Amino acid sequence: MNPDEKARQRIKFERNFVVLPYIIFAIIVFIFTTIFAQPTVVLTLFGIFLIYNAVLLFVAFIKHYHRTMILLLILTIFVGLIFGISATAHFSARYN
């Protein structure tokens, strides 16, 4: 496999498994936060997306997509932080 084919496969992987799901996730979170203002639903969505990012990070590691792996590591950390902040805010409001 030459470097051009490998780069083409990496770009296709990023498009199909990173870019499009992030756009769909953003639309779903926007709909759920504007229509159904329930923090539990949004917290569940962030948790599912955190698991999706971790699995995708593992797949990028197996396929040796180094640039994609770094991108997914950063995105997984950010989604984890948002999940943690949302969970802390949700549960602290519940107990006060």
N, CA, C and O atoms as CSV, one atom per row, in Angstrom:
chain,resi,resn,atom,element,x,y,z
A,1,MET,N,N,0.860,-1.172,0.000
A,1,MET,CA,C,0.000,0.000,0.000
A,1,MET,C,C,0.908,1.238,0.000
A,1,MET,O,O,1.787,1.383,0.850
A,2,ASN,N,N,0.676,2.106,-0.956
A,2,ASN,CA,C,1.513,3.306,-1.029
A,2,ASN,C,C,0.972,4.397,-0.101
A,2,ASN,O,O,-0.157,4.293,0.378
A,3,PRO,N,N,1.755,5.428,0.152
A,3,PRO,CA,C,1.338,6.475,1.104
A,3,PRO,C,C,0.073,7.225,0.683
A,3,PRO,O,O,-0.688,7.684,1.536
A,4,ASP,N,N,-0.154,7.352,-0.626
A,4,ASP,CA,C,-1.368,8.045,-1.072
A,4,ASP,C,C,-2.627,7.267,-0.718
A,4,ASP,O,O,-3.627,7.852,-0.300
A,5,GLU,N,N,-2.580,5.958,-0.883
A,5,GLU,CA,C,-3.739,5.134,-0.529
A,5,GLU,C,C,-3.985,5.158,0.982
A,5,GLU,O,O,-5.128,5.213,1.437
A,6,LYS,N,N,-2.912,5.117,1.736
A,6,LYS,CA,C,-3.047,5.160,3.200
A,6,LYS,C,C,-3.626,6.499,3.655
A,6,LYS,O,O,-4.475,6.537,4.545
A,7,ALA,N,N,-3.169,7.597,3.048
A,7,ALA,CA,C,-3.708,8.920,3.386
A,7,ALA,C,C,-5.173,9.019,2.981
A,7,ALA,O,O,-5.979,9.617,3.694
A,8,ARG,N,N,-5.519,8.436,1.839
A,8,ARG,CA,C,-6.914,8.457,1.388
A,8,ARG,C,C,-7.804,7.669,2.347
A,8,ARG,O,O,-8.919,8.094,2.651
A,9,GLN,N,N,-7.313,6.522,2.825
A,9,GLN,CA,C,-8.081,5.732,3.787
A,9,GLN,C,C,-8.252,6.476,5.106
A,9,GLN,O,O,-9.318,6.415,5.719
A,10,ARG,N,N,-7.209,7.178,5.548
A,10,ARG,CA,C,-7.293,7.941,6.796
A,10,ARG,C,C,-8.300,9.070,6.671
A,10,ARG,O,O,-9.088,9.304,7.587
A,11,ILE,N,N,-8.281,9.775,5.539
A,11,ILE,CA,C,-9.227,10.875,5.327
A,11,ILE,C,C,-10.654,10.345,5.264
A,11,ILE,O,O,-11.570,10.964,5.807
A,12,LYS,N,N,-10.850,9.205,4.606
A,12,LYS,CA,C,-12.183,8.599,4.544
A,12,LYS,C,C,-12.643,8.169,5.941
A,12,LYS,O,O,-13.811,8.343,6.290
A,13,PHE,N,N,-11.730,7.610,6.739
A,13,PHE,CA,C,-12.040,7.216,8.114
A,13,PHE,C,C,-12.446,8.433,8.940
A,13,PHE,O,O,-13.433,8.387,9.674
A,14,GLU,N,N,-11.678,9.532,8.819
A,14,GLU,CA,C,-12.006,10.753,9.560
A,14,GLU,C,C,-13.363,11.306,9.145
A,14,GLU,O,O,-14.142,11.741,9.994
A,15,ARG,N,N,-13.650,11.291,7.852
A,15,ARG,CA,C,-14.920,11.825,7.379
A,15,ARG,C,C,-16.092,10.983,7.874
A,15,ARG,O,O,-17.081,11.524,8.370
A,16,ASN,N,N,-15.985,9.665,7.741
A,16,ASN,CA,C,-17.115,8.793,8.062
A,16,ASN,C,C,-17.324,8.574,9.557
A,16,ASN,O,O,-18.459,8.400,10.001
A,17,PHE,N,N,-16.248,8.581,10.336
A,17,PHE,CA,C,-16.383,8.221,11.742
A,17,PHE,C,C,-16.098,9.349,12.721
A,17,PHE,O,O,-16.340,9.192,13.918
A,18,VAL,N,N,-15.588,10.487,12.244
A,18,VAL,CA,C,-15.308,11.598,13.151
A,18,VAL,C,C,-16.168,12.806,12.797
A,18,VAL,O,O,-16.917,13.296,13.642
A,19,VAL,N,N,-16.072,13.288,11.577
A,19,VAL,CA,C,-16.731,14.543,11.208
A,19,VAL,C,C,-18.251,14.399,11.189
A,19,VAL,O,O,-18.950,15.171,11.845
A,20,LEU,N,N,-18.766,13.430,10.452
A,20,LEU,CA,C,-20.223,13.281,10.345
A,20,LEU,C,C,-20.892,12.958,11.688
A,20,LEU,O,O,-21.917,13.567,11.996
A,21,PRO,N,N,-20.366,12.033,12.503
A,21,PRO,CA,C,-20.995,11.810,13.809
A,21,PRO,C,C,-20.958,13.031,14.728
A,21,PRO,O,O,-21.884,13.240,15.512
A,22,TYR,N,N,-19.885,13.848,14.639
A,22,TYR,CA,C,-19.836,15.054,15.463
A,22,TYR,C,C,-20.918,16.043,15.047
A,22,TYR,O,O,-21.535,16.677,15.903
A,23,ILE,N,N,-21.154,16.182,13.760
A,23,ILE,CA,C,-22.210,17.082,13.284
A,23,ILE,C,C,-23.573,16.566,13.729
A,23,ILE,O,O,-24.404,17.335,14.213
A,24,ILE,N,N,-23.801,15.270,13.566
A,24,ILE,CA,C,-25.079,14.679,13.984
A,24,ILE,C,C,-25.257,14.809,15.500
A,24,ILE,O,O,-26.352,15.125,15.966
A,25,PHE,N,N,-24.195,14.570,16.268
A,25,PHE,CA,C,-24.262,14.701,17.721
A,25,PHE,C,C,-24.586,16.135,18.129
A,25,PHE,O,O,-25.383,16.354,19.041
A,26,ALA,N,N,-23.975,17.112,17.461
A,26,ALA,CA,C,-24.245,18.517,17.785
A,26,ALA,C,C,-25.702,18.866,17.512
A,26,ALA,O,O,-26.320,19.591,18.291
A,27,ILE,N,N,-26.249,18.365,16.427
A,27,ILE,CA,C,-27.659,18.627,16.107
A,27,ILE,C,C,-28.565,17.971,17.143
A,27,ILE,O,O,-29.530,18.587,17.596
A,28,ILE,N,N,-28.271,16.734,17.523
A,28,ILE,CA,C,-29.094,16.029,18.512
A,28,ILE,C,C,-29.037,16.729,19.866
A,28,ILE,O,O,-30.071,16.899,20.513
A,29,VAL,N,N,-27.848,17.137,20.305
A,29,VAL,CA,C,-27.728,17.840,21.589
A,29,VAL,C,C,-28.465,19.168,21.534
A,29,VAL,O,O,-29.121,19.549,22.505
A,30,PHE,N,N,-28.371,19.878,20.421
A,30,PHE,CA,C,-29.090,21.143,20.273
A,30,PHE,C,C,-30.597,20.928,20.385
A,30,PHE,O,O,-31.286,21.685,21.068
A,31,ILE,N,N,-31.104,19.901,19.718
A,31,ILE,CA,C,-32.544,19.619,19.766
A,31,ILE,C,C,-32.971,19.248,21.184
A,31,ILE,O,O,-33.980,19.748,21.680
A,32,PHE,N,N,-32.211,18.377,21.834
A,32,PHE,CA,C,-32.595,17.944,23.175
A,32,PHE,C,C,-32.471,19.055,24.208
A,32,PHE,O,O,-33.247,19.085,25.163
A,33,THR,N,N,-31.523,19.967,24.046
A,33,THR,CA,C,-31.405,21.047,25.025
A,33,THR,C,C,-32.422,22.148,24.796
A,33,THR,O,O,-32.796,22.836,25.746
A,34,THR,N,N,-32.882,22.336,23.573
A,34,THR,CA,C,-33.871,23.385,23.328
A,34,THR,C,C,-35.297,22.891,23.515
A,34,THR,O,O,-36.142,23.637,24.010
A,35,ILE,N,N,-35.582,21.667,23.136
A,35,ILE,CA,C,-36.958,21.172,23.207
A,35,ILE,C,C,-37.240,20.489,24.544
A,35,ILE,O,O,-38.204,20.839,25.226
A,36,PHE,N,N,-36.415,19.527,24.919
A,36,PHE,CA,C,-36.626,18.783,26.160
A,36,PHE,C,C,-35.595,19.215,27.179
A,36,PHE,O,O,-34.593,18.511,27.303
A,37,ALA,N,N,-35.728,20.224,27.869
A,37,ALA,CA,C,-34.688,20.749,28.766
A,37,ALA,C,C,-34.470,19.835,29.970
A,37,ALA,O,O,-34.621,20.266,31.113
A,38,GLN,N,N,-34.117,18.579,29.718
A,38,GLN,CA,C,-33.838,17.629,30.790
A,38,GLN,C,C,-32.347,17.332,30.815
A,38,GLN,O,O,-31.812,16.790,29.848
A,39,PRO,N,N,-31.675,17.673,31.888
A,39,PRO,CA,C,-30.226,17.448,31.932
A,39,PRO,C,C,-29.833,15.978,31.924
A,39,PRO,O,O,-28.731,15.642,31.492
A,40,THR,N,N,-30.706,15.102,32.389
A,40,THR,CA,C,-30.374,13.681,32.408
A,40,THR,C,C,-30.205,13.135,30.996
A,40,THR,O,O,-29.321,12.315,30.745
A,41,VAL,N,N,-31.048,13.586,30.080
A,41,VAL,CA,C,-30.958,13.127,28.691
A,41,VAL,C,C,-29.663,13.613,28.056
A,41,VAL,O,O,-28.972,12.845,27.387
A,42,VAL,N,N,-29.331,14.877,28.259
A,42,VAL,CA,C,-28.105,15.437,27.695
A,42,VAL,C,C,-26.884,14.767,28.323
A,42,VAL,O,O,-25.901,14.503,27.632
A,43,LEU,N,N,-26.938,14.493,29.608
A,43,LEU,CA,C,-25.840,13.810,30.291
A,43,LEU,C,C,-25.657,12.397,29.735
A,43,LEU,O,O,-24.527,11.942,29.556
A,44,THR,N,N,-26.750,11.712,29.465
A,44,THR,CA,C,-26.675,10.384,28.856
A,44,THR,C,C,-26.068,10.450,27.464
A,44,THR,O,O,-25.256,9.599,27.099
A,45,LEU,N,N,-26.457,11.454,26.682
A,45,LEU,CA,C,-25.889,11.616,25.340
A,45,LEU,C,C,-24.383,11.860,25.394
A,45,LEU,O,O,-23.633,11.288,24.603
A,46,PHE,N,N,-23.937,12.706,26.324
A,46,PHE,CA,C,-22.501,12.952,26.458
A,46,PHE,C,C,-21.763,11.688,26.901
A,46,PHE,O,O,-20.638,11.444,26.463
A,47,GLY,N,N,-22.378,10.891,27.756
A,47,GLY,CA,C,-21.757,9.633,28.178
A,47,GLY,C,C,-21.622,8.645,27.031
A,47,GLY,O,O,-20.587,7.995,26.885
A,48,ILE,N,N,-22.665,8.533,26.219
A,48,ILE,CA,C,-22.609,7.653,25.050
A,48,ILE,C,C,-21.549,8.135,24.073
A,48,ILE,O,O,-20.812,7.329,23.504
A,49,PHE,N,N,-21.469,9.442,23.876
A,49,PHE,CA,C,-20.493,9.979,22.938
A,49,PHE,C,C,-19.074,9.831,23.472
A,49,PHE,O,O,-18.135,9.687,22.689
A,50,LEU,N,N,-18.903,9.865,24.780
A,50,LEU,CA,C,-17.585,9.632,25.372
A,50,LEU,C,C,-17.133,8.196,25.100
A,50,LEU,O,O,-15.971,7.965,24.766
A,51,ILE,N,N,-18.030,7.248,25.240
A,51,ILE,CA,C,-17.706,5.850,24.937
A,51,ILE,C,C,-17.395,5.686,23.455
A,51,ILE,O,O,-16.458,4.973,23.096
A,52,TYR,N,N,-18.175,6.343,22.584
A,52,TYR,CA,C,-17.928,6.297,21.141
A,52,TYR,C,C,-16.536,6.835,20.820
A,52,TYR,O,O,-15.823,6.249,20.005
A,53,ASN,N,N,-16.140,7.940,21.446
A,53,ASN,CA,C,-14.813,8.512,21.210
A,53,ASN,C,C,-13.712,7.572,21.675
A,53,ASN,O,O,-12.689,7.440,21.002
A,54,ALA,N,N,-13.902,6.923,22.805
A,54,ALA,CA,C,-12.881,6.003,23.311
A,54,ALA,C,C,-12.713,4.804,22.378
A,54,ALA,O,O,-11.589,4.368,22.126
A,55,VAL,N,N,-13.808,4.276,21.870
A,55,VAL,CA,C,-13.733,3.156,20.922
A,55,VAL,C,C,-13.064,3.600,19.630
A,55,VAL,O,O,-12.234,2.876,19.080
A,56,LEU,N,N,-13.414,4.773,19.145
A,56,LEU,CA,C,-12.812,5.295,17.922
A,56,LEU,C,C,-11.324,5.568,18.112
A,56,LEU,O,O,-10.535,5.367,17.188
A,57,LEU,N,N,-10.940,6.018,19.287
A,57,LEU,CA,C,-9.524,6.226,19.589
A,57,LEU,C,C,-8.765,4.901,19.530
A,57,LEU,O,O,-7.644,4.846,19.023
A,58,PHE,N,N,-9.368,3.850,20.043
A,58,PHE,CA,C,-8.753,2.526,19.987
A,58,PHE,C,C,-8.616,2.040,18.546
A,58,PHE,O,O,-7.585,1.476,18.182
A,59,VAL,N,N,-9.639,2.251,17.726
A,59,VAL,CA,C,-9.585,1.841,16.318
A,59,VAL,C,C,-8.502,2.614,15.576
A,59,VAL,O,O,-7.774,2.035,14.770
A,60,ALA,N,N,-8.387,3.904,15.834
A,60,ALA,CA,C,-7.335,4.704,15.196
A,60,ALA,C,C,-5.954,4.228,15.643
A,60,ALA,O,O,-5.003,4.271,14.862
A,61,PHE,N,N,-5.838,3.780,16.881
A,61,PHE,CA,C,-4.569,3.235,17.371
A,61,PHE,C,C,-4.226,1.933,16.656
A,61,PHE,O,O,-3.073,1.715,16.282
A,62,ILE,N,N,-5.215,1.071,16.467
A,62,ILE,CA,C,-4.996,-0.204,15.791
A,62,ILE,C,C,-4.600,0.016,14.330
A,62,ILE,O,O,-3.737,-0.689,13.806
A,63,LYS,N,N,-5.230,0.993,13.675
A,63,LYS,CA,C,-4.944,1.246,12.259
A,63,LYS,C,C,-3.722,2.132,12.044
A,63,LYS,O,O,-3.356,2.401,10.900
A,64,HIS,N,N,-3.091,2.584,13.105
A,64,HIS,CA,C,-1.885,3.427,13.044
A,64,HIS,C,C,-2.135,4.759,12.347
A,64,HIS,O,O,-1.300,5.223,11.571
A,65,TYR,N,N,-3.287,5.377,12.622
A,65,TYR,CA,C,-3.573,6.720,12.117
A,65,TYR,C,C,-3.121,7.703,13.194
A,65,TYR,O,O,-3.911,8.075,14.061
A,66,HIS,N,N,-1.870,8.124,13.148
A,66,HIS,CA,C,-1.292,8.920,14.230
A,66,HIS,C,C,-1.953,10.285,14.364
A,66,HIS,O,O,-2.280,10.704,15.474
A,67,ARG,N,N,-2.152,10.978,13.264
A,67,ARG,CA,C,-2.771,12.304,13.325
A,67,ARG,C,C,-4.206,12.209,13.842
A,67,ARG,O,O,-4.629,13.018,14.668
A,68,THR,N,N,-4.937,11.237,13.360
A,68,THR,CA,C,-6.314,11.027,13.808
A,68,THR,C,C,-6.346,10.630,15.277
A,68,THR,O,O,-7.250,11.027,16.013
A,69,MET,N,N,-5.362,9.849,15.702
A,69,MET,CA,C,-5.297,9.425,17.094
A,69,MET,C,C,-5.098,10.616,18.030
A,69,MET,O,O,-5.727,10.689,19.085
A,70,ILE,N,N,-4.232,11.542,17.649
A,70,ILE,CA,C,-4.013,12.738,18.467
A,70,ILE,C,C,-5.279,13.589,18.509
A,70,ILE,O,O,-5.666,14.085,19.567
A,71,LEU,N,N,-5.923,13.754,17.354
A,71,LEU,CA,C,-7.179,14.506,17.293
A,71,LEU,C,C,-8.239,13.869,18.182
A,71,LEU,O,O,-8.909,14.564,18.947
A,72,LEU,N,N,-8.395,12.561,18.089
A,72,LEU,CA,C,-9.400,11.871,18.889
A,72,LEU,C,C,-9.065,11.887,20.376
A,72,LEU,O,O,-9.968,11.927,21.210
A,73,LEU,N,N,-7.790,11.856,20.714
A,73,LEU,CA,C,-7.407,11.949,22.123
A,73,LEU,C,C,-7.820,13.292,22.703
A,73,LEU,O,O,-8.360,13.356,23.807
A,74,ILE,N,N,-7.570,14.361,21.964
A,74,ILE,CA,C,-7.969,15.699,22.418
A,74,ILE,C,C,-9.487,15.798,22.522
A,74,ILE,O,O,-10.005,16.323,23.507
A,75,LEU,N,N,-10.203,15.299,21.518
A,75,LEU,CA,C,-11.665,15.362,21.539
A,75,LEU,C,C,-12.248,14.505,22.659
A,75,LEU,O,O,-13.238,14.891,23.280
A,76,THR,N,N,-11.647,13.352,22.922
A,76,THR,CA,C,-12.121,12.495,24.010
A,76,THR,C,C,-11.920,13.174,25.359
A,76,THR,O,O,-12.784,13.094,26.232
A,77,ILE,N,N,-10.791,13.838,25.531
A,77,ILE,CA,C,-10.546,14.570,26.781
A,77,ILE,C,C,-11.567,15.687,26.951
A,77,ILE,O,O,-12.098,15.875,28.046
A,78,PHE,N,N,-11.850,16.432,25.884
A,78,PHE,CA,C,-12.834,17.514,25.974
A,78,PHE,C,C,-14.236,16.992,26.269
A,78,PHE,O,O,-14.942,17.560,27.102
A,79,VAL,N,N,-14.648,15.923,25.599
A,79,VAL,CA,C,-15.975,15.358,25.860
A,79,VAL,C,C,-16.036,14.811,27.283
A,79,VAL,O,O,-17.068,14.931,27.943
A,80,GLY,N,N,-14.954,14.216,27.762
A,80,GLY,CA,C,-14.907,13.743,29.146
A,80,GLY,C,C,-15.022,14.878,30.145
A,80,GLY,O,O,-15.704,14.750,31.162
A,81,LEU,N,N,-14.351,15.997,29.855
A,81,LEU,CA,C,-14.469,17.170,30.732
A,81,LEU,C,C,-15.895,17.712,30.741
A,81,LEU,O,O,-16.432,18.038,31.800
A,82,ILE,N,N,-16.503,17.808,29.573
A,82,ILE,CA,C,-17.884,18.298,29.498
A,82,ILE,C,C,-18.818,17.341,30.229
A,82,ILE,O,O,-19.730,17.776,30.932
A,83,PHE,N,N,-18.595,16.038,30.064
A,83,PHE,CA,C,-19.405,15.054,30.771
A,83,PHE,C,C,-19.236,15.203,32.280
A,83,PHE,O,O,-20.219,15.156,33.020
A,84,GLY,N,N,-18.009,15.380,32.736
A,84,GLY,CA,C,-17.761,15.556,34.170
A,84,GLY,C,C,-18.370,16.828,34.718
A,84,GLY,O,O,-18.950,16.824,35.804
A,85,ILE,N,N,-18.244,17.915,33.979
A,85,ILE,CA,C,-18.833,19.187,34.415
A,85,ILE,C,C,-20.350,19.084,34.452
A,85,ILE,O,O,-20.985,19.557,35.395
A,86,SER,N,N,-20.937,18.461,33.418
A,86,SER,CA,C,-22.395,18.310,33.382
A,86,SER,C,C,-22.883,17.427,34.524
A,86,SER,O,O,-23.891,17.732,35.162
A,87,ALA,N,N,-22.171,16.336,34.782
A,87,ALA,CA,C,-22.575,15.436,35.864
A,87,ALA,C,C,-22.450,16.120,37.213
A,87,ALA,O,O,-23.319,15.964,38.071
A,88,THR,N,N,-21.377,16.876,37.409
A,88,THR,CA,C,-21.190,17.587,38.676
A,88,THR,C,C,-22.285,18.620,38.886
A,88,THR,O,O,-22.837,18.733,39.980
A,89,ALA,N,N,-22.598,19.372,37.839
A,89,ALA,CA,C,-23.646,20.389,37.952
A,89,ALA,C,C,-25.008,19.748,38.182
A,89,ALA,O,O,-25.810,20.250,38.969
A,90,HIS,N,N,-25.269,18.641,37.497
A,90,HIS,CA,C,-26.569,17.984,37.625
A,90,HIS,C,C,-26.752,17.392,39.021
A,90,HIS,O,O,-27.801,17.576,39.638
A,91,PHE,N,N,-25.748,16.688,39.517
A,91,PHE,CA,C,-25.896,16.038,40.809
A,91,PHE,C,C,-25.754,17.004,41.976
A,91,PHE,O,O,-26.337,16.767,43.033
A,92,SER,N,N,-24.995,18.085,41.817
A,92,SER,CA,C,-24.906,19.052,42.904
A,92,SER,C,C,-26.211,19.828,43.031
A,92,SER,O,O,-26.599,20.205,44.137
A,93,ALA,N,N,-26.886,20.071,41.925
A,93,ALA,CA,C,-28.184,20.747,41.983
A,93,ALA,C,C,-29.241,19.827,42.572
A,93,ALA,O,O,-30.185,20.295,43.208
A,94,ARG,N,N,-29.094,18.543,42.369
A,94,ARG,CA,C,-30.073,17.594,42.881
A,94,ARG,C,C,-30.009,17.488,44.398
A,94,ARG,O,O,-31.040,17.308,45.046
A,95,TYR,N,N,-28.824,17.595,44.971
A,95,TYR,CA,C,-28.672,17.399,46.407
A,95,TYR,C,C,-28.703,18.689,47.213
A,95,TYR,O,O,-28.619,18.638,48.441
A,96,ASN,N,N,-28.818,19.822,46.577
A,96,ASN,CA,C,-28.906,21.086,47.326
A,96,ASN,C,C,-30.318,21.568,47.437
A,96,ASN,O,O,-30.567,22.615,48.036
